[in-house]
Amino acid sequence: MKVIFELRKEKATANGLIPIQFVIRAEGIRIRKNAGFSTKESYWTGSRVKPNLKKEEDNNYQFINDELQKIESKVNDIFFFFRANKIPFSKDTFLEKFESKQSNSKSKIDFFECFEEYLTSGKLSKAYNTIKAQTTIKNFLKMFEDETGFIITFEKLDGFFYEELMRYSFLKKEIKNNYFAKIIAVLKSFSRWALDKNYHTNREFEKFKGIEHDVDIIYLTFDELMLLYNRDFENSRLNHTKDFYCMGCFTGLRFSDLSQLHKANITENHINISIQKTKTQNHIISLNKYSKQILRKYKDTIYEPLPSISQQKFNDYIKECCEIVKINKPTTTTGFTGTKKIQNTVPKYELITSHTARKTFITNSLLLGMEPKAIKKIANIKKDAVLDKYMKITEEYTDEQMNKWN
């Protein structure tokens, strides 16, 4: 649907006043209707009336423009109402609704039903994990509504809603700032999509902000990685987990990509794979001696190229592996919930998950002297800011090593 305003120049009066009309185009139908106001051509900007100069007569530009904005909003609300209630569009039904003085032209579309449509349409172009994360955030917003009694509508996405969501997130649920920033990012993306669909006209959501803090990057040092890699555990469950994890440490591939690895993706010296998260096709990674050894271990077995493990069990098993090989250095993580700083110190093995394998690859690659550009390409990192976070770690490490002189 598109609505524009234009002058009906053929209807100009003797004193130069020209009626303003609005034109609607939707689904192959065009509707013209008089807006009920007139102006001179010299004052017309193409969509609104421009202010008159002090020496010129008053042209009521502010009043006329306000009324034109009301018309545009009303037209959008009507289309929103039609779409929400699945009413077929026609010229007669539109004009009937437009000329009605009832207040029910406002949309009755449900916020969460619309969110579900957003998720469904996203499945056509977004990765599975992206949709999964967005679904989790939709459920969080629904929980906010249920527990606070604040009914979420597009019209209520304003400063008051934002403050209530912050209060609920930080004080009641004690979520960290970085996750709150993700909630805001998804909410804004969804609201922008709904705005483009003419499901609402409220743009207050654009003012929402989520503040992110640098997160602690947990990784295995090279010595810790070798300790894990060389360990032969007493059962296949832990050995399979260890090998799968180390494969991520030696290639930089995410758990989701390793899980999709097939024999056809592997040549003697390379892996050729399509990356799920970034939808990168034919991403090629060179195999080093460690990753080759892991692949040889499972060649011509029922597990080739790698054993299959669910991510939930994997995170439990890899912690168990790291605890057995005594990767237990006290490690402190820092986070923020609102303005509250939260620090927690635990044995390192408790922090090891599938995500730390990729971080181990990137960090150790930098410490071993690989060129950042090469690491960025191998690990399929799209933004320089991501690699910059790892550069800070290597700087701290070299400072620590230099201090041995002291």
C-alpha positions in Angstrom: 0.0 0.0 0.0 1.2 3.5 -0.8 -0.5 6.9 -0.2 0.6 10.1 -1.7 -0.7 13.7 -1.7 -0.9 15.8 -4.8 -2.6 19.0 -6.2 -5.6 18.9 -8.5 -4.3 21.7 -10.7 -7.3 21.4 -13.1 -9.5 22.5 -10.2 -7.5 25.7 -9.4 -9.7 28.7 -8.3 -9.5 32.3 -9.6 -7.3 33.3 -6.6 -4.8 30.4 -7.3 -6.0 28.0 -4.6 -5.7 24.3 -5.6 -7.4 21.4 -3.9 -5.2 18.8 -2.3 -6.2 15.1 -2.9 -4.7 11.9 -1.6 -4.1 8.9 -3.9 -3.9 5.4 -2.6 -2.4 2.5 -4.6 -2.9 -1.0 -3.3 -3.3 -4.5 -4.8 -3.7 -3.0 -8.3 -6.4 -0.6 -7.2 -6.1 3.2 -7.2 -8.3 5.4 -5.1 -8.4 9.2 -5.3 -10.1 11.4 -2.7 -10.3 15.1 -1.8 -8.4 15.8 1.4 -10.6 18.8 2.1 -7.9 21.5 1.9 -6.4 23.8 -0.7 -3.2 25.7 -1.1 -1.3 27.6 -3.8 1.2 25.8 -6.0 4.0 28.1 -4.8 3.6 26.7 -1.3 3.4 23.0 -2.3 6.5 20.8 -1.7 5.2 17.6 -3.3 3.8 16.1 -0.1 3.1 19.0 2.3 2.6 22.7 2.5 5.8 24.7 3.2 5.8 27.7 5.6 5.0 31.1 4.3 7.5 33.9 4.6 6.8 36.7 7.1 6.0 39.1 4.2 3.5 36.7 2.7 -0.1 36.0 3.8 -0.7 33.2 6.3 -1.2 29.9 4.4 -2.2 27.8 7.4 0.6 25.4 6.6 0.9 23.9 10.1 -2.8 23.2 10.4 -3.1 21.7 6.9 0.1 19.6 7.4 -1.3 18.2 10.7 -4.5 17.3 9.0 -2.7 15.6 6.1 -0.7 13.6 8.6 -3.9 12.5 10.3 -5.2 11.3 7.0 -2.1 9.4 6.3 -2.2 7.8 9.7 -5.9 6.9 9.3 -5.2 5.3 5.9 -2.4 3.2 7.5 -4.6 2.2 10.4 -7.3 1.0 8.0 -4.9 -1.1 6.0 -3.5 -2.4 9.2 -7.1 -3.3 10.3 -7.8 -5.0 7.0 -4.6 -7.1 7.1 -5.1 -8.1 10.8 -8.6 -9.2 10.2 -8.0 -10.7 6.8 -10.6 -8.5 5.1 -10.2 -8.4 1.3 -9.3 -4.9 0.0 -11.6 -3.1 -2.3 -12.4 0.5 -3.1 -15.9 0.3 -1.5 -14.7 -1.3 1.7 -11.9 1.2 2.1 -14.1 4.2 1.5 -16.7 2.9 3.9 -14.1 2.5 6.6 -12.4 5.8 5.9 -15.7 7.8 6.0 -16.9 6.0 9.1 -16.6 8.1 12.3 -16.3 5.0 14.5 -13.1 4.6 16.3 -12.7 0.9 15.5 -10.5 1.5 12.5 -7.5 1.0 14.9 -5.8 -2.3 14.5 -6.7 -5.2 16.7 -3.8 -7.4 15.6 -2.2 -9.3 18.4 1.5 -8.4 19.0 2.6 -12.0 19.5 0.6 -13.4 16.6 2.4 -10.8 14.5 5.7 -11.9 16.1 5.0 -15.5 15.1 4.5 -14.3 11.5 7.8 -12.5 11.6 9.5 -15.7 12.8 7.8 -17.8 10.2 8.8 -15.5 7.3 12.4 -15.4 8.7 12.7 -19.2 8.3 13.0 -18.6 4.6 16.2 -16.6 4.8 17.7 -16.9 8.3 19.8 -19.6 10.0 18.1 -22.1 12.4 20.0 -20.7 15.4 18.9 -17.2 14.6 15.3 -18.1 14.6 15.8 -20.1 17.7 17.3 -17.1 19.5 14.5 -14.8 18.3 11.9 -17.3 19.5 13.5 -17.3 23.0 13.3 -13.5 23.1 9.6 -13.6 22.0 9.0 -16.0 24.8 10.8 -13.7 27.2 8.6 -10.8 26.2 5.5 -13.0 26.7 6.7 -13.9 30.1 7.2 -10.1 30.8 3.6 -9.5 29.8 2.2 -12.4 31.9 4.2 -11.6 35.0 3.8 -7.8 35.0 0.3 -7.5 33.5 1.6 -5.0 31.0 -0.2 -5.9 27.7 2.2 -5.3 24.9 0.8 -3.7 21.7 2.6 -1.8 19.0 1.0 1.4 20.2 2.5 0.9 23.7 6.1 0.5 22.5 7.2 3.8 24.1 9.5 5.1 26.8 7.3 3.8 29.6 7.3 0.3 28.2 11.1 0.5 27.8 11.6 1.5 31.4 9.3 -1.3 32.6 11.1 -3.9 30.5 14.4 -2.7 32.0 13.1 -2.9 35.5 11.7 -6.4 34.9 14.9 -7.6 33.2 17.5 -6.2 35.6 15.7 -6.2 39.0 13.4 -9.3 38.7 15.2 -11.6 36.2 18.7 -10.2 36.8 19.7 -10.8 33.2 23.0 -9.3 32.0 23.2 -6.2 29.9 24.5 -8.0 26.8 21.5 -10.2 26.7 19.2 -7.2 27.3 20.9 -5.6 24.3 20.0 -8.7 22.2 16.4 -8.4 23.3 16.3 -4.8 22.3 17.9 -5.6 18.9 15.4 -8.3 18.1 12.5 -6.2 19.3 13.6 -3.3 17.1 14.2 -5.6 14.1 10.7 -7.1 14.5 9.0 -3.7 15.0 10.8 -2.3 11.9 9.5 -5.3 9.9 6.0 -4.8 11.2 6.3 -1.1 10.3 7.2 -1.9 6.8 4.2 -4.3 6.6 2.0 -1.4 7.7 1.0 -3.3 10.8 1.6 -0.1 12.9 2.8 3.5 12.6 4.5 3.9 15.9 8.2 4.7 15.6 9.0 5.3 19.3 10.8 1.9 19.4 13.6 3.4 17.4 14.7 5.3 20.5 15.3 2.0 22.5 18.9 1.3 23.3 20.8 -1.7 24.7 24.2 -1.2 26.2 26.7 -4.0 25.6 29.9 -4.6 27.6 32.9 -6.6 26.6 32.5 -10.2 27.6 35.2 -12.4 29.1 36.7 -14.7 26.4 37.2 -18.1 27.8 39.6 -20.3 26.0 42.2 -23.1 26.5 45.8 -22.1 26.4 48.0 -24.1 24.0 49.3 -26.2 26.9 45.8 -26.9 28.2 44.7 -27.8 24.7 47.5 -30.3 24.2 46.8 -31.8 27.6 43.3 -32.4 26.6 44.1 -33.5 23.0 46.7 -36.1 24.1 44.5 -37.7 26.8 43.1 -41.1 26.2 40.0 -41.4 28.3 38.7 -44.7 29.7 35.4 -44.6 27.8 34.3 -43.7 24.2 31.8 -41.1 25.4 34.5 -38.8 26.7 37.0 -39.6 23.9 34.3 -38.7 21.3 33.6 -35.5 23.1 37.3 -34.6 23.4 38.0 -35.2 19.7 34.9 -33.3 18.6 35.9 -30.3 20.8 39.5 -30.4 19.7 38.4 -30.4 16.1 36.7 -27.1 16.7 39.9 -25.8 18.4 42.0 -26.8 15.4 39.6 -25.5 12.7 37.6 -22.6 14.2 34.4 -24.2 13.1 31.3 -23.8 15.3 29.5 -26.8 16.9 26.6 -26.4 14.4 29.0 -26.7 11.4 31.0 -29.6 12.8 27.7 -31.4 13.4 26.8 -31.1 9.7 30.2 -32.3 8.5 30.1 -35.1 6.0 32.8 -37.2 4.2 32.1 -35.2 1.0 33.3 -32.0 2.7 36.7 -33.4 3.4 39.7 -33.8 1.1 43.3 -34.8 2.0 44.2 -31.3 3.1 41.1 -29.2 3.4 37.5 -28.9 4.6 35.0 -27.4 2.2 31.8 -26.5 4.0 28.8 -24.1 3.9 28.7 -22.1 7.1 25.2 -22.1 8.7 25.4 -18.9 10.7 26.7 -16.6 8.0 25.4 -18.6 5.1 28.8 -18.6 3.5 29.1 -21.1 0.6 32.2 -23.2 -0.1 34.2 -22.0 2.9 37.6 -23.7 2.7 39.8 -24.4 5.8 43.2 -26.0 5.7 43.7 -29.0 7.9 46.7 -29.0 10.3 48.4 -32.1 11.6 46.1 -32.3 14.7 42.8 -32.0 12.8 44.1 -34.6 10.2 44.9 -37.0 13.0 41.4 -36.7 14.4 39.8 -37.4 11.1 42.1 -40.4 10.4 41.0 -41.8 13.8 37.4 -42.1 12.6 38.0 -42.9 8.9 36.2 -46.0 7.7 34.3 -46.3 11.0 30.6 -45.8 11.7 31.5 -42.4 13.2 33.2 -41.0 10.1 34.0 -38.1 9.8 33.2 -37.3 13.5 31.0 -38.8 16.3 27.6 -37.3 16.6 26.8 -35.7 20.0 23.9 -33.5 21.2 25.0 -30.0 22.2 23.3 -30.3 25.7 25.1 -33.5 26.5 28.3 -32.2 24.9 28.6 -29.3 27.2 28.3 -31.6 30.2 30.8 -34.1 28.9 33.5 -31.6 27.9 33.4 -30.1 31.4 34.0 -33.6 32.7 36.9 -34.1 30.3 38.5 -30.9 31.4 38.0 -31.7 35.0 39.7 -35.1 34.7 42.8 -33.5 33.0 42.9 -30.9 35.7 42.1 -27.7 33.7 41.1 -26.2 37.0 42.8 -22.8 37.3 40.5 -20.4 39.2 39.0 -18.2 36.6 37.0 -15.0 37.2 34.2 -13.8 34.9 32.7 -10.3 35.1 29.2 -9.2 33.9 26.8 -6.3 34.5 23.1 -6.5 35.3 22.0 -2.9 34.9 24.5 -0.9 36.8 25.4 -3.8 39.1 28.8 -5.4 38.5 28.8 -9.2 39.1 32.0 -11.3 39.4 32.2 -15.0 39.8 35.3 -17.2 40.3 35.1 -20.9 39.5 37.5 -23.7 38.3 38.1 -23.1 34.6 36.6 -26.5 33.5 33.2 -25.2 34.7 33.3 -22.5 32.0 34.3 -24.7 29.1 31.5 -25.2 26.5 31.1 -25.9 22.8 31.5 -22.1 22.2 35.0 -22.0 23.7 36.5 -24.2 21.1 36.2 -21.6 18.4 37.6 -19.0 20.9 40.5 -21.3 21.6 41.3 -21.5 17.9 41.2 -17.7 17.4 43.2 -16.8 20.5 45.9 -19.4 20.1 46.2 -18.6 16.4 47.0 -15.0 17.3 49.4 -16.1 20.1 51.2 -18.5 17.6 51.8 -15.5 15.3 49.3 -16.1 12.5 48.3 -13.0 10.5 45.0 -11.5 11.8 43.7 -11.3 8.2 44.3 -15.0 7.7 42.5 -15.8 11.0 39.6 -13.7 10.0 39.3 -15.5 6.7 39.7 -19.0 8.2 37.3 -18.4 11.1 34.8 -16.6 8.8 34.8 -13.5 10.9 32.8 -10.7 9.2 33.5 -7.8 11.5 36.9 -6.3 12.5 35.4 -5.5 16.0 35.1 -9.2 16.7 38.7 -9.9 16.1 39.7 -6.8 18.0 38.4 -8.3 21.2 40.8 -11.2 20.8 43.7 -8.8 20.1 43.2 -7.3 23.6 43.7 -10.8 25.1 47.0 -11.3 23.3 48.2 -7.9 24.4 47.5 -8.8 28.0 49.3 -12.1 27.5 52.4 -10.5 26.1 52.4 -8.0 28.9 52.2 -10.8 31.4 55.1 -12.6 29.7 57.2 -9.4 29.7 56.6 -9.0 33.4 58.7 -12.2 33.9 61.7 -9.9 33.4 60.7 -8.2 36.6 
